[in-house]
């Protein structure tokens, strides 16, 4: 039968049909050939090329089946990851996007007979989160790269915390040794500097700087009627002057270089541990917005998991155990009763557990006492309400 002339309606219709998808039962996966009708598919089955492909498949069927299954899974997951990301979507919607490609690997050529079996496989091996509803199967892709980045970040934080604890312990030991040395040498006098030879160039200028010191006028006291021995009064005055000089030297030496190092370390810890995401697993929070429903506003919950990248958390309501995914801007910390355990959620002592000692209602701050770690027993004052929250044991 001769073919139709080009650009005729019949020829154009045939080309349109050839470009589109045909029935699945008339497709040969080994030959990658799509037939238009039953007669064409029957002729293909009796062709020599198809018989050669069948002989190749019969020699090693497992290898071909694994290749088709791997290719099907790879392309299906690429579409799910690129077009839908980590959103929850119907499995059939993704499959419809997959079969738009005319040369896709058909499911009857893989080790999965139905889409349901393939979806169950994805959930069983942990590639996707799957759940079944009245409308069908839903899948949600699990991004391994985000999980790996979160694990690396947690490992880095742990290593930094270990280094910080070691540095803190070293500073504490140095402080103890310095205090012990100061107690031993408390009564010892400082040695006077020995005279040395003056070394000065001839062209060097000599400058004098006089301090702007204005002596205070002595207070005039009323004359006393008591008879005082002037020699004894002079002796007592010299003794008082010597005591005042000794006390001033002791006060100046109290703030040593070690104290300045400890203050600098505290400031460095504050800058390093102050982060945007303040939520921690296990703390109590309060919902302050009706964005997720008016029935949830003002209710308290416990944090189950935290996503530091997006500052969101999965929380469970304390009264109904209902779970929600909430952004931290719609939450606030919870201040417990005095003596209860709190967690420092932000700042220099981020992640440390402490006991609530006192509350300053007017200043919106509290005083806490660290309960664990190398700084155990340290009392911290003027801690903002936003930096601590109740710990749910």
C-alpha positions in Angstrom: 0.0 0.0 0.0 1.6 3.3 -1.0 2.2 6.0 1.6 0.3 9.2 1.6 1.8 12.3 0.0 3.6 14.7 2.4 1.7 17.6 3.9 -1.6 15.8 3.3 -4.0 15.7 6.2 -3.5 11.9 6.5 0.3 12.2 6.6 0.2 15.0 9.1 -2.2 12.9 11.3 0.2 10.0 11.1 3.2 12.1 12.2 1.2 13.5 15.1 0.3 10.0 16.2 3.9 8.8 15.9 5.1 11.7 18.2 2.5 11.0 20.9 2.2 8.2 23.4 0.6 4.9 22.3 -0.9 2.0 24.2 1.5 0.4 26.7 0.6 -3.2 25.6 2.0 -2.5 22.1 5.4 -1.5 23.3 8.5 -3.7 23.3 11.1 -2.7 25.9 13.9 -4.9 24.6 13.7 -3.4 21.1 12.4 0.0 22.4 9.8 0.0 19.7 6.2 1.3 19.9 3.6 -0.2 17.7 0.3 1.6 16.8 -2.1 -1.4 16.8 -2.4 -5.1 17.5 -1.5 -6.1 14.0 1.7 -4.1 14.0 2.7 -5.5 17.4 2.1 -9.1 16.1 4.3 -8.5 13.1 7.0 -7.1 15.3 7.0 -10.2 17.6 7.7 -12.4 14.6 10.5 -10.2 13.2 14.1 -11.4 13.2 15.4 -8.5 15.2 12.9 -9.2 18.1 13.9 -12.8 18.1 17.6 -11.9 18.5 16.7 -9.6 21.5 14.8 -12.4 23.1 17.8 -14.7 22.8 20.0 -12.1 24.5 17.4 -11.6 27.3 17.1 -15.4 27.9 20.9 -15.7 28.5 20.9 -13.2 31.4 17.4 -12.0 32.4 18.5 -10.8 35.8 21.0 -8.3 34.4 18.5 -6.7 32.0 15.8 -6.6 34.7 18.2 -4.8 37.1 19.2 -2.3 34.4 15.6 -1.4 33.6 14.7 -1.1 37.3 17.7 1.1 38.1 17.0 3.4 35.1 13.3 3.6 36.1 14.1 4.5 39.7 16.8 7.0 38.7 14.6 9.0 36.3 11.6 8.9 38.6 13.6 10.2 41.6 15.2 12.9 39.4 11.7 14.2 38.5 10.6 14.1 42.1 13.6 15.9 43.4 13.8 18.6 40.7 10.1 19.4 40.2 8.7 18.8 43.6 11.7 19.0 46.0 10.8 17.9 49.5 7.1 18.7 49.2 4.4 16.1 49.8 2.9 15.1 46.5 0.7 12.3 45.0 2.7 9.4 43.6 0.5 9.3 40.5 1.2 13.0 39.8 5.0 12.2 39.6 4.3 9.2 37.5 2.3 11.2 35.0 5.3 13.6 34.7 7.6 10.6 34.2 5.6 9.0 31.3 5.5 12.2 29.3 8.8 11.2 27.9 8.1 8.9 24.9 11.3 6.8 25.4 10.8 6.2 29.2 11.4 2.8 30.7 8.0 1.2 31.2 7.1 -0.2 34.6 6.2 -3.7 33.3 9.9 -4.1 32.4 11.0 -3.5 36.0 10.9 -5.7 39.1 7.8 -3.7 40.3 4.5 -4.8 38.9 2.5 -1.7 40.1 3.1 1.9 41.2 2.0 0.9 44.7 4.7 -1.7 45.0 7.3 0.9 43.8 6.1 3.4 46.3 6.3 0.9 49.2 9.8 0.1 48.1 10.8 3.8 48.3 9.4 4.0 51.8 11.0 0.7 52.9 14.5 1.7 51.9 14.2 5.2 53.4 14.4 7.2 50.1 10.9 8.8 50.6 8.3 9.3 53.3 5.1 7.5 52.1 1.6 7.5 53.4 -1.7 6.3 52.1 -4.9 8.4 52.2 -8.4 8.1 50.6 -7.1 9.9 47.6 -4.2 7.5 47.0 -0.5 7.2 47.9 1.5 10.3 48.8 5.3 10.5 48.8 7.8 13.1 50.1 11.4 13.0 49.0 14.1 12.9 51.8 17.0 15.1 50.9 20.1 13.3 52.1 22.3 16.3 51.4 20.4 18.5 53.9 20.6 15.6 56.5 24.4 15.3 55.9 24.9 19.1 56.3 22.9 19.0 59.5 25.0 16.1 60.8 28.2 17.9 59.9 27.0 21.1 61.6 26.1 19.1 64.8 29.5 17.4 64.7 31.3 20.8 64.3 29.3 22.3 67.2 30.2 19.3 69.4 33.9 19.7 68.5 33.8 23.4 69.2 32.1 22.8 72.5 34.7 20.2 73.5 37.5 22.7 72.7 35.6 25.3 74.6 35.3 23.1 77.7 39.0 22.2 77.6 39.9 25.9 77.3 37.6 26.8 80.2 39.1 24.0 82.4 42.6 25.4 81.6 41.5 28.9 82.5 40.0 27.6 85.8 43.1 25.8 86.7 45.2 28.9 86.0 42.9 31.0 88.1 43.2 28.5 91.0 47.0 28.5 90.8 47.0 32.3 90.7 44.7 32.6 93.7 46.9 30.1 95.6 50.0 32.0 94.7 48.4 35.3 95.8 47.4 33.8 99.2 51.0 32.5 99.7 52.6 35.9 98.8 49.9 38.1 100.4 52.2 39.4 103.2 55.4 39.6 101.1 56.6 43.0 100.1 57.3 43.9 96.5 61.0 44.3 95.8 62.2 47.8 95.0 63.7 48.2 91.5 67.5 48.4 91.5 69.2 51.6 90.2 70.5 51.4 86.6 72.7 53.4 84.4 71.1 56.2 82.4 71.3 55.7 78.7 70.3 58.7 76.6 71.3 60.2 73.3 72.7 63.7 73.2 70.0 64.8 70.7 67.1 63.4 72.7 64.8 65.9 74.1 63.8 65.9 77.8 60.1 66.4 78.4 58.3 67.1 81.7 54.6 66.4 82.2 53.0 67.7 85.3 49.7 66.2 86.4 46.7 68.5 86.7 46.3 67.8 90.4 44.5 70.2 92.6 44.9 69.4 96.3 41.8 69.4 98.3 41.4 71.9 101.1 41.7 70.2 104.5 38.5 70.3 106.5 38.6 72.5 109.5 37.6 70.6 112.6 36.3 72.0 115.8 38.9 72.3 118.5 39.0 69.4 120.9 39.2 69.8 124.6 41.1 66.5 125.0 44.8 66.6 125.7 46.6 64.6 123.0 50.3 63.7 122.9 51.6 65.1 119.6 54.3 62.3 119.4 51.6 59.5 119.6 49.4 61.3 117.0 52.3 61.5 114.5 53.0 57.8 115.0 49.4 56.8 114.4 49.2 58.9 111.3 52.2 57.2 109.7 50.7 53.8 110.5 47.4 54.7 108.8 49.2 56.1 105.7 51.1 52.8 105.4 47.9 50.7 105.7 46.2 52.8 103.0 49.2 52.4 100.6 49.2 48.6 101.2 45.5 48.3 100.6 45.7 50.3 97.4 48.5 48.0 96.0 46.4 44.9 96.9 43.3 46.3 95.1 45.4 47.2 92.0 46.9 43.7 91.9 43.6 41.9 92.3 42.6 42.5 88.7 45.4 40.6 87.0 46.0 39.8 83.4 44.2 36.4 84.0 41.0 38.2 84.9 41.1 40.2 81.7 41.7 37.0 79.7 38.6 35.4 81.4 36.5 38.5 80.5 37.7 38.3 76.9 36.9 34.6 76.8 33.4 35.3 78.0 32.8 37.9 75.3 34.2 35.6 72.7 31.8 32.8 73.8 28.9 35.2 73.7 29.6 36.3 70.1 30.2 32.7 68.9 27.2 31.1 70.6 24.7 33.9 69.8 22.7 32.5 66.8 19.5 33.3 65.0 17.8 29.9 65.7 17.3 29.6 69.5 15.1 26.5 69.7 16.4 23.3 71.3 15.0 19.8 71.5 13.3 19.2 74.8 12.4 22.7 75.9 8.9 24.1 76.5 7.6 26.9 74.2 4.4 28.9 74.0 2.5 29.6 70.7 1.9 33.4 70.6 0.1 33.6 67.2 -3.1 32.4 65.6 -1.5 31.8 62.2 -1.9 28.0 62.7 -5.4 28.4 64.1 -7.1 30.4 66.8 -7.4 27.3 68.9 -3.6 26.9 69.2 -2.8 30.5 70.3 -1.6 30.7 73.9 -1.1 26.9 74.3 2.2 25.4 75.5 4.1 22.6 73.8 7.4 20.7 73.9 10.0 20.8 71.0 10.5 17.4 69.4 13.0 18.3 66.6 14.6 21.4 65.2 15.5 22.4 61.7 18.3 25.0 62.2 18.5 25.9 58.4 14.9 27.2 58.4 14.4 28.0 62.1 11.4 25.7 62.3 10.5 23.1 64.8 8.2 20.1 65.2 6.3 20.6 68.5 3.8 18.5 70.5 1.1 20.1 72.5 1.3 19.3 76.2 -2.4 18.7 76.7 -3.5 16.9 73.5 -0.1 15.6 72.2 -1.0 17.0 68.8 2.0 17.7 66.5 2.6 20.9 64.5 5.5 22.3 62.4 5.9 25.9 63.6 8.4 28.7 62.8 10.2 30.2 65.8 8.8 33.7 65.1 5.4 32.4 66.3 6.9 30.9 69.6 8.3 32.3 72.8 10.1 30.8 75.7 8.5 29.6 79.0 9.7 30.7 82.4 9.1 28.0 85.1 8.8 28.4 88.9 11.8 29.1 91.1 14.1 26.2 91.6 13.0 24.4 88.3 15.4 23.4 85.6 15.8 25.6 82.6 18.0 25.5 79.4 20.1 28.3 78.1 18.9 28.6 74.5 21.2 31.4 73.3 24.3 33.2 74.3 27.6 32.2 75.9 26.3 29.2 77.8 24.0 28.0 75.0 22.8 24.4 75.5 23.6 24.3 79.3 21.1 23.3 81.9 20.7 25.5 85.0 18.3 26.1 87.9 16.2 29.2 88.2 17.3 31.1 91.3 15.4 34.4 91.0 13.3 36.5 88.6 13.4 40.3 88.0 9.9 41.0 86.8 10.6 44.7 86.1 13.8 44.1 84.2 12.5 41.0 82.3 15.6 39.0 83.4 16.5 36.2 85.7 19.4 34.8 87.8 20.3 31.2 87.1 22.9 28.7 88.4 24.7 26.3 86.0 24.1 22.6 86.9 26.5 20.7 84.6 29.7 21.0 82.7 33.0 22.6 83.7 31.2 25.8 84.8 28.9 23.9 87.2 27.9 26.0 90.1 28.5 29.4 88.3 25.8 32.0 89.0 24.7 34.1 86.0 22.8 37.3 86.6 20.6 39.5 84.3 19.8 36.7 81.8 17.1 37.8 79.5 13.8 35.8 79.3 14.5 35.2 75.6 17.7 33.3 76.4 16.3 30.7 78.8 13.3 28.3 78.6 11.8 25.6 80.8 13.3 22.1 80.4 10.8 19.3 80.0 12.4 16.3 81.7 
